[in-house]
Amino acid sequence: MLKFALSLLAVSLLLTGCLKKEMKCPYINTNNVAPTSEQETLAQYLTDNNIEATKHRSGMYYQILSEGSGTDSAGLCSDIAIGYVGRLTNGTIFDRQDQAVFVLGSLIDGWKQGIPLIRKGGKIRLFIPPSLGYGAKEIRNNDDEVVIPAQSILVFDISLINFTVNY
């Protein structure tokens, strides 16, 4: 009987270990940093427009408009429910969603590094240099019109409605 119980325990530990490996988060935090030239261009834009913002170690800038509540922050494998407005530096809105759900790790680097700075219910404004956004890639709409030119600085107002930690 003892051998059976030990065998059953060993099999359950083995299966549990396999399950944990399968649920490992597939996203890797790259901690990308924008090139100095992009950081300088972004800093000049903020200065020229009298915008006070905090510089993140990545080279983007941010303003926490509301911290939110709780002690947990979203991780790369978190499902995030957000509302957001995306603008170019000339004020043109290129995207807006009142409520959208994404996995944080699947998004642009600026969001992956910026959204964890707030908690549930929080609001943040991100000033993202090109390499932490879409870089040299033009983003086109369904009519094949360019909505985000290559090498654009992006400005996002993001509300973190909720998130759930996965994995």
N, C-alpha and C positions, 0 to 999 in steps of 0.2 A: 504494500500500500504506500509506503514511504517513497519507493522508487517511482511509482506512478505519479504521486503528488509532485515530486521533484521534476519529473519529465514534463508534466503539464506546466509547471512554473517556467521551466527553461523554454518551452515552445512559446508560451505567452510573452515572455520577455523578448524573444527573437522576433515575433510578429510585431510587437509594439515598437521595437527598434526600427523595423522596416517601414512601418507607417510614419514614424517621425521623419525618416529620410525622404519619403515621398512628399511630405508636406513642407519641405524646406523652401524658403522664399527664393524664387528664381531671379530676383532683381538684386543688382549689386550697386551699392552707393559708390559712385566714382569720385565724388568730391571734386569735380572739374572746377578749374579756375579760369576765368576769362583772361585773355592776353592783356598785357599792360596797355596797349593802344586802345582796346575797347573800354577798359576801365577809365582811361583818361577822357575819352569821348563822352562816356556816360556821366562822369563827374562834371564835365564842362556843360552838358545839357542841364544838369541839376542846378549848377551855379547860375547859368544864364536865365533860368526860369524861377530863381529864388525858391527852390525846393529843398527843404531840409529832410534828409533821410540818413539812415544808418547804413554804413558799408558792411556787407557780409564778407566773410573770408573768401568767398568764391569770386568776388568782384562785382556782384550785383548790389543794389541798394534796396532798402525796404523802409516802410513806415507801418508800424503796428497801430492800426486804427482802433482796435479793440482786442484785448488779449484772449477773450473767451474764458471758459471756466473748466475746472478740472486740473488734473496733474499730468494726464497722459497726452502725448502728441502722436500724430499720425506717423506711421512708418512706411517704408517702401511697399510693403505688401498689404497696406490698409486700403480698404474700399473707402473712398472719400465721397461725400455728398457735398457739393459746392454750388454756389452761385458766383458768377464772375462776369466781368467786362474786360475785354482786351482792346487796347488802343495802340496806335502808333504815336510817336512823339509829336506829330502834327495835330493830334486830337482825333483822328479818324478811328472810329470803332470798327474793328474787323471781326469781332465775335462777341456774343453775349448769350449767356444761359442763366436762367433763374434757378434751375436745379438740374445738375448733371451728376452722374456717378462715374468715377474712374478708379482704377487702381493707381495709387500714387507713383509707383515705380515705372509705370508705362508712359509717364508724361515728360515734358522737357525738363532739363536739369534745373532751370530756375525755379520751377514749381517743386521739384523733388527736394530742393534745399530750402525753399522759402516757406512752404506750407507747414512744415513741422515747427516753425517758430511761434505758431498760435495754437490755441486749444479749441475744443468744440464751442461753436458760437462766436469765434473770433473773426476779425476782419483784418486784412493786410493789403498793402499796396506794394507791388514788386516792380522794380525798374530793372529790367533784364537785358544785359548786353547780348549781342548776336550769338556768340558761341554757346551761351547757356539757353538760347531759344532755338531758332531754326537755322542760324548760321548763314551759309551761302545758298541755302535752298529757298526758292520762291514758293510761297504757299498760294495756291489758286482755289477759287470756288468752283462750284459745279458748272458754271458757264465758262470756265477756263480763264477767268479774269484774275490777275494777280491781286490778292488782298493783303498779303504781307510781302513786301519786297525783300530780296536777299539783303543780308547784313543789317537788318532792322533792330533798333532798340525797341523792346516791347514794354508796355506799361499795363499791368493787370491789377484790378481791384477784385479781391477774392474774399468771399465769405465762406468759412468752413461750417457748414450746417451740421454735419455729423461725420463720424467715421467709425469703422469697425476694423479691428486688428485681425488679420488673417495670418495663418501659419504660425 
